Amino acid sequence: MTGNEIFETAAGWMAQTRTDSDDLAPFVPGMLNVLLEEALPYENALRRFEGKAELEAAPKVTSETMDQQLDYHEVLLRVALPYGLAADFYRDDENYAVMDDFRGRFVTALTDSIKAEGETVKDLY
């Protein structure tokens, strides 16, 4: 999924198209960069669970790279990041009640993405 696809999904939460939200386009890369950084520990937890190498840093997007694929798990790209971006849009709109709702959805989606694996605990006593 690309930054523009996340933008389009988040705009949909405002009952707008991507074109309707073009006034926000210059701010979206910065907003996404913060969200990607916030989601990095969850992305790395998913990578550890799958035995993959962790990312040392979150990917960074610019207005020129918004059409490039982001190397994050789909659950974060399709669920968590659009919620976080929608929260930022509602903050810009000064609709703080709805902003809080979407920020909560973002945080919940991050924590729901975590997978756990049981392991045997050795009794040290």
Secondary structure, DSSP 8 states (H G I E B T S, - for coil): -BHHHHHHHHHHHTT--TTTTGGGGGGHHHHHHHHHHHHHHHHHHHHHHTT----SS-----TTSTTSB--S-HHIIIIIHHHHHHHHHHHHTT-HHHHHHHHHHHHHHHHHT------------
